């Protein structure tokens, strides 16, 4: 059974990022949502693989992908990806820099906070390996958006 702290955490990592999209603009939502959906599906696959390999460990005793990893997939990934694309698409260096900062903060700082809160800890990955696990998807995200933009241009 999930602890009250874990349930509150899951709710906050889903609701807060999605509420932030109220400020991104309708045009940006329309432009980047397809890529956002792609990255969520890709991240769910990654989380299933990481869950199977036991790369991290949740503190609550009953292990469940739905209550443990899924909130990370459907919560911050799509909104954060859309924000990063809005802020930097067209400038690859800026996009990568913003991703390095956000992935680094999560891997090296936020994971320690989550460990202290007894929600999750890394199990079979170092912080640097976890950073690579997070960061490589930035290149895929940018590539997918590039292909979508290219298809839109050739369609019109």
C-alpha positions as CSV (number, residue, x, y, z in Angstrom):
1,X,0.0,0.0,0.0
2,X,1.3,3.4,-0.9
3,X,2.0,5.7,2.0
4,X,0.2,9.0,2.3
5,X,3.5,10.8,1.5
6,X,3.9,8.7,-1.7
7,X,0.3,9.4,-2.8
8,X,0.7,13.1,-2.2
9,X,3.9,13.1,-4.1
10,X,2.4,11.2,-7.0
11,X,-0.5,13.6,-7.2
12,X,1.8,16.7,-7.1
13,X,4.2,15.4,-9.9
14,X,1.2,14.8,-12.1
15,X,-0.9,17.9,-11.4
16,X,1.7,20.7,-11.1
17,X,3.5,20.1,-14.4
18,X,0.2,19.8,-16.3
19,X,-1.1,23.0,-14.7
20,X,2.0,24.8,-16.0
21,X,0.8,24.2,-19.5
22,X,-1.9,26.8,-18.9
23,X,0.9,29.3,-19.5
24,X,2.6,27.8,-22.5
25,X,0.1,29.0,-25.1
26,X,-2.4,27.3,-27.3
27,X,-0.1,27.5,-30.4
28,X,2.8,25.8,-28.5
29,X,0.5,23.1,-27.2
30,X,-0.6,22.4,-30.7
31,X,2.9,22.5,-32.1
32,X,4.6,20.3,-29.5
33,X,1.9,18.0,-28.2
34,X,2.6,15.2,-30.7
35,X,6.2,15.0,-29.7
36,X,5.1,15.2,-26.1
37,X,2.9,12.2,-26.5
38,X,5.7,10.3,-28.3
39,X,8.1,11.0,-25.4
40,X,5.6,9.8,-22.8
41,X,5.1,6.5,-24.6
42,X,8.9,6.2,-25.0
43,X,9.4,7.0,-21.3
44,X,6.8,4.4,-20.2
45,X,8.8,1.8,-22.2
46,X,12.0,3.0,-20.6
47,X,10.4,2.9,-17.1
48,X,9.1,-0.7,-17.7
49,X,12.6,-1.7,-18.6
50,X,14.2,0.0,-15.6
51,X,11.5,-1.5,-13.4
52,X,12.4,-5.0,-14.6
53,X,16.2,-4.4,-14.2
54,X,15.6,-2.9,-10.7
55,X,17.5,0.3,-11.5
56,X,15.7,2.1,-8.7
57,X,13.8,1.0,-5.6
58,X,10.6,2.5,-4.2
59,X,10.3,2.5,-0.4
60,X,6.7,1.4,-0.2
61,X,6.5,-2.4,0.1
62,X,4.0,-3.3,-2.5
63,X,5.7,-2.8,-5.8
64,X,3.5,-1.5,-8.6
65,X,4.5,0.1,-11.8
66,X,1.2,2.1,-11.8
67,X,1.8,3.7,-8.4
68,X,5.6,3.9,-8.6
69,X,6.9,4.7,-12.1
70,X,3.8,5.7,-14.1
71,X,3.3,9.0,-12.3
72,X,6.8,10.0,-13.4
73,X,6.0,9.1,-17.0
74,X,2.6,10.9,-17.3
75,X,3.4,13.7,-14.9
76,X,6.5,15.8,-15.7
77,X,7.7,14.3,-19.0
78,X,5.3,15.7,-21.5
79,X,4.9,19.1,-20.0
80,X,8.6,19.6,-19.3
81,X,9.4,18.4,-22.8
82,X,6.9,20.8,-24.3
83,X,8.4,23.7,-22.2
84,X,11.9,22.9,-23.2
85,X,10.9,22.7,-26.9
86,X,9.1,26.0,-26.7
87,X,12.0,27.7,-25.0
88,X,14.7,26.4,-27.3
89,X,13.5,24.7,-30.4
90,X,15.5,25.9,-33.4
91,X,18.6,26.4,-31.2
92,X,20.0,22.9,-30.6
93,X,22.8,24.1,-28.3
94,X,20.3,25.9,-26.0
95,X,18.0,22.9,-26.1
96,X,20.8,20.5,-25.0
97,X,22.0,23.0,-22.3
98,X,18.5,23.3,-20.8
99,X,18.2,19.5,-20.9
100,X,21.6,19.0,-19.2
101,X,20.5,21.4,-16.5
102,X,17.1,19.9,-15.9
103,X,18.4,16.3,-16.2
104,X,21.3,17.1,-13.9
105,X,19.2,18.7,-11.3
106,X,16.9,15.6,-11.3
107,X,19.7,13.0,-11.3
108,X,22.1,14.6,-8.8
109,X,19.9,16.7,-6.6
110,X,16.2,15.7,-6.8
111,X,16.9,12.0,-6.5
112,X,18.7,12.6,-3.2
113,X,15.7,14.6,-2.0
114,X,13.4,11.8,-2.9
115,X,15.7,9.3,-1.1
116,X,15.5,11.5,2.1
117,X,11.7,11.6,1.7
118,X,11.8,7.8,1.5
119,X,10.0,7.7,-1.9
120,X,12.6,6.3,-4.2
121,X,16.3,5.7,-4.4
122,X,18.7,4.5,-7.1
123,X,19.5,0.8,-6.8
124,X,21.7,-0.4,-9.6
125,X,22.6,2.9,-11.2
126,X,25.0,5.6,-10.1
127,X,23.8,9.2,-10.3
128,X,25.9,9.7,-13.5
129,X,24.3,6.5,-15.1
130,X,20.9,7.8,-14.1
131,X,21.7,11.2,-15.7
132,X,22.7,9.4,-19.0
133,X,19.4,7.4,-18.7
134,X,17.5,10.7,-18.5
135,X,19.6,12.8,-20.9
136,X,19.8,10.5,-24.0
137,X,16.1,11.0,-24.6
138,X,16.7,14.7,-25.3
139,X,18.3,13.9,-28.6
140,X,15.4,11.6,-29.5
141,X,12.9,14.3,-28.5
142,X,14.6,17.0,-30.6
143,X,14.8,14.6,-33.6
144,X,11.2,13.7,-33.4
145,X,10.2,17.3,-33.3
146,X,12.5,18.0,-36.2
147,X,10.9,15.3,-38.3
148,X,7.4,16.5,-37.4
149,X,8.3,20.0,-38.4
150,X,9.8,18.7,-41.6
151,X,6.7,16.7,-42.5
152,X,4.4,19.7,-41.8
153,X,6.5,21.9,-44.1
154,X,6.4,19.3,-46.9
155,X,2.7,18.8,-46.4
156,X,1.8,22.5,-46.8
